[in-house]
């Protein structure tokens, strides 16, 4: 029943979520991935990673159909319209926010007849995590249950077919049929799903009202902001890098990683752009998350944590799952948590600095934690680290890490005052990066002594680092020549200790655009931006990577890609308003500069 359906392209999916868990819905009405309780929980639907062994939940017309879909305006509620020879049907998919109560359904599917008469089919076959066999389902009318599985309640009756729960029904115009998943046993009667739909719509729409940008691409930027919000785990304030695990960077390759965790770097950049976009409240909970982590360490931060703050993310493979389009292994956990990536200290202190510049008040504990991170940078910036791209090879003295340690010290000095060791080491970093580190051919290399270029260095002027402009311009040209493919950009092309290859990295394409703007090459930047806009799928989502033909690769949707799209959109607006001068300085400096289309964000007074 499931195995005849081929793997769907990554761009065929749309995200729904409730700031706790999430699901991916395909264009044909199938939910092929869902973690209902929390992002990093074992999935209940996993056909995304094995079309025969994984679980799924499909609602679609029984016969031939075409689909069109969109999100309900300024929400994460997905609306799919099925067109059939006998009529039209809409399907609304959404997850219910926590405010609805502990006994709320977690995932809701509401299907409505628009015109004509349409035969429909619903197929429900959950799987307990990555179990090797499906559990038998107990079916009683519209209630479907199994031990350790979510409960399904519907106003249509199900029957067992080939181990799945199947409902066949016909929808007439103006008729609704309801389906709700709960974490425990389902209620005896179907909840009022129309009321829950309206409640979810109001909650998302209310959140987007804080957006400070009102320019021509506002709806697209709001969509990316909604993705970042949906990937935020509300109980702790952490944000996951992506909604999925093991979607490959190369079809059939082994570069398949679990991204359902909180990378400190990704989270800081996400909350930075949310703040700049006007969503200023989200970072406060994240500060609490970071403070809890700092209380448990002596200064060093791990690069990533679980969304509850655990550091043990032991990586293992799901050997019996074949992976999306045969891309094995499927992984659970991520051993990159054991690496040392020293750029994290600069990311955290830059976010703290932005928070204070926007009018926030730092607690004494947060000030102490910030100073602790700066002390660690001052003492260790010159040491090798694993780098932000997490190669599986010996550590090096990466220039990106040195630049972000400069950020840590620079922001600490601005926040807490001059201290001799901070000032001394900050100046030593500048001397190193602009001196011994510069390649003989006049560009910034990936690490000291390397001949290779790295797209991560495109961020240097964006963080306010005093680059040598001529050296930076040569670096940009070298990246275009050696890492570029049309408007797309690879992270690097040198050996990283892993077999195979990867796709182009979307955040790097946006970083290149930003760097070109900083250099005053705005025509090139705008051309690239329009090409990257065109890469969005039909509902405005990006994956982590793109193949050279534009098809999606890697985990999806990816926070990195969406935060970069927002940032570049705002950079273009700022450049149009004030030219190169408007792009100078730190993230905080630019966040406070207003344009005709955007007002500066401010922290709430209460």
JOKA-V461991 format. One record per pair of residues at least 12 apart in sequence whose ideal C-beta (glycine too) atoms are under 7 Angstrom apart, sorted by the first residue. I is the first residue (numbers start at 1). J is the second residue. Records with the same first field share a line. If there is no record, write none. Layout:
I = J, J
//
This chain:
1 = 123, 162, 164
2 = 47, 51, 52, 56
3 = 51, 52
5 = 51
7 = 51, 324, 325
8 = 26
9 = 551, 552
10 = 247, 543, 552, 556
11 = 537, 551, 552
12 = 26, 27
13 = 25, 26, 556
14 = 69, 78, 539, 541
15 = 76, 227, 230, 243, 541, 557
16 = 76, 78, 93, 94, 95
17 = 76, 95, 230
18 = 95, 96, 97, 98
19 = 229, 230, 232, 233, 234
20 = 37, 38, 98, 233, 234
21 = 35, 36, 37, 38, 39, 41, 95, 106
22 = 35, 39, 230, 243
23 = 95, 107
24 = 48, 243
25 = 78, 93
27 = 67, 69
28 = 60, 67
29 = 58, 59, 60, 80, 91
30 = 56, 58
31 = 45, 56, 57
32 = 45, 47, 48, 56
33 = 45, 46, 48, 244
34 = 107
36 = 106, 107, 150, 181, 183
37 = 183
38 = 233, 307
39 = 233, 240, 243, 260, 307
40 = 260, 261, 306, 307
42 = 129, 130
43 = 129
44 = 126, 127, 149, 150
45 = 57, 126
46 = 127, 130
48 = 244, 324
49 = 246, 321, 323, 324, 330
50 = 321, 322
53 = 320, 321
54 = 127
55 = 125, 126, 127
56 = 125
57 = 124
58 = 122, 123
59 = 91, 109, 111, 120, 122, 179
60 = 82, 121
61 = 82, 84, 89, 118, 119, 120
62 = 119, 120, 121, 168
63 = 84, 119
64 = 84, 85
65 = 82, 83, 84
66 = 83
67 = 80, 81, 82
68 = 81
69 = 81, 538, 539
70 = 539
71 = 539
72 = 201
74 = 204, 205, 208, 222
75 = 200, 201, 204, 205
76 = 94, 204, 226, 230
77 = 92, 94, 197, 200, 201
78 = 93, 94
79 = 92
84 = 118
86 = 116, 117, 118
87 = 113, 115, 116, 117, 118
88 = 114, 115, 116
89 = 111, 112, 113, 114, 118, 120, 171
90 = 112, 114
91 = 109, 111
92 = 110, 197
93 = 109
94 = 108, 197, 200
95 = 107
96 = 108, 196, 200
97 = 200, 203
98 = 234
99 = 203
100 = 196, 199
105 = 180, 181, 182, 191
106 = 181, 182, 183
107 = 181
108 = 180, 193, 196
109 = 179
110 = 176, 178, 193, 197
111 = 171, 177
112 = 176
113 = 171, 172, 173, 174, 175
114 = 173
115 = 173
116 = 173
117 = 170, 172
118 = 170, 171
119 = 170
120 = 169, 170, 171
121 = 166, 168
122 = 156, 167, 179
123 = 164, 166
124 = 144, 152, 164, 165
125 = 163, 164
126 = 149, 150
128 = 148, 149
130 = 318, 321
132 = 320
134 = 163
135 = 147, 149
137 = 160, 165
139 = 158, 159, 160, 165
141 = 157
142 = 154, 155, 156, 157, 158
143 = 186
144 = 158, 165
145 = 185, 186
150 = 181, 182, 183
151 = 182, 184, 185, 186
152 = 179, 181, 186
153 = 180, 186, 187, 190
154 = 167, 178, 179, 190
155 = 177, 178, 190
156 = 169, 177
178 = 190, 193
180 = 193
204 = 226
207 = 229
208 = 222, 226
210 = 278, 279
211 = 225, 277, 278
212 = 277, 278, 598, 599, 601
213 = 277, 570, 597, 598
214 = 597
215 = 573, 597, 598
217 = 569
220 = 540
221 = 277, 566, 569
223 = 540
224 = 562, 565, 566
225 = 274, 277, 279, 566
227 = 541, 557, 562
228 = 270, 274, 559, 562, 563
231 = 243, 559
232 = 282
233 = 307
236 = 289, 307, 308, 309
237 = 285, 286, 288, 289
238 = 262, 267, 286, 289, 307
239 = 262, 267, 270, 559
240 = 259, 260, 261, 262, 307
241 = 259, 261, 263, 266, 558, 559, 560
242 = 259, 544, 555, 556, 557, 558, 559
243 = 556, 557
244 = 259, 555, 556
245 = 258, 259, 260, 331, 332
246 = 258, 323, 330, 331
247 = 324, 554, 555, 556
248 = 323, 324, 327, 553
249 = 502, 503, 545, 553, 554
250 = 500, 501, 502, 503
251 = 325, 327
252 = 326, 327
253 = 327, 500
254 = 329, 499, 500
255 = 498, 500, 502
256 = 323, 327, 329, 330, 331
257 = 331, 334
258 = 331, 332, 333, 334
259 = 555
261 = 304, 305, 306, 307, 313, 334
262 = 304, 305, 307
263 = 303, 304
264 = 301, 303, 304, 344, 347, 348
265 = 343, 344, 347, 388
266 = 559, 560
267 = 286
268 = 347, 348, 350, 351
269 = 347, 563
270 = 559, 563
271 = 283, 286, 351
272 = 351, 354, 587
273 = 563, 566, 567
275 = 354, 358, 591, 601
276 = 570, 591, 601
277 = 566
278 = 601
280 = 358, 601, 603
281 = 604
283 = 351, 355
287 = 366
289 = 309
290 = 348
291 = 365, 366, 369
292 = 309
293 = 305, 309
294 = 369, 372
299 = 372, 373, 375, 376
300 = 340, 376
301 = 344, 345
302 = 337
303 = 336, 337, 339, 341, 344
304 = 334, 336, 337
311 = 337
313 = 333, 334, 337
314 = 333
315 = 331, 333, 334, 335
316 = 332, 333
317 = 329, 330, 331
318 = 330, 332
336 = 390
339 = 386, 390
340 = 385, 386
341 = 385, 386, 387, 388
342 = 380, 381, 385, 401, 405
343 = 388, 400, 401, 404
345 = 373, 376, 377, 405, 408
346 = 404, 405, 407, 408
347 = 404
348 = 373
349 = 370, 373, 374, 407, 408, 411, 412
350 = 407, 411, 463, 587
352 = 366, 370, 411, 415
353 = 411, 414, 415, 588
354 = 587, 588, 591
356 = 415
357 = 588, 592
358 = 591, 601, 602, 603
359 = 602, 603
360 = 603
367 = 416
370 = 412, 415, 416
371 = 412, 416
373 = 408
374 = 408, 409, 412, 422
377 = 405, 408, 409
378 = 409, 421, 422, 425
381 = 402, 405, 425, 429
384 = 396, 397
385 = 398, 401
387 = 401
388 = 400, 456
389 = 491, 492, 496
391 = 496, 497
392 = 496, 497, 498
393 = 496, 497
396 = 447
397 = 447, 448
398 = 446, 447
399 = 433, 437, 444, 445, 446, 447, 457
400 = 454, 456, 457
402 = 429, 432, 433
403 = 433, 460, 463, 465
405 = 429
406 = 426, 429, 430, 465
407 = 463
409 = 422, 425, 426
410 = 426
413 = 426
430 = 466
434 = 468
436 = 448
438 = 471
439 = 451
442 = 471, 474
443 = 471, 474, 475, 478
444 = 457, 471, 475
446 = 492
452 = 492, 494
453 = 475, 478, 479, 482, 483
454 = 492
455 = 479, 483, 489, 491, 492, 505, 508, 511, 512
457 = 475
458 = 476, 479, 511, 512, 514, 515
459 = 511
460 = 472
461 = 518
462 = 514
463 = 586, 587
464 = 585, 586
473 = 519
476 = 515, 516, 519
479 = 512
485 = 504, 548
487 = 509, 528, 531, 532
488 = 504, 509, 546, 548
489 = 504, 505, 508, 509, 512
490 = 504, 505
491 = 505, 508
502 = 545
503 = 545, 546, 547, 553, 554
504 = 545, 546, 548
505 = 545
506 = 542, 544, 545, 546, 561, 564
507 = 560, 561, 564
509 = 528, 532
510 = 532, 564, 565, 567, 568
511 = 564
512 = 528
513 = 525, 528, 529, 568
514 = 567, 568, 571
517 = 571, 572, 575, 583
518 = 580, 583
520 = 580
522 = 575
525 = 572
526 = 572
529 = 568, 572
535 = 550
541 = 557
542 = 557, 558, 561, 562, 565
543 = 555, 556, 557, 558, 561
544 = 556, 558, 560, 561
570 = 598
571 = 583
573 = 595, 597, 598
574 = 590, 593, 595
577 = 595, 596
578 = 593
//
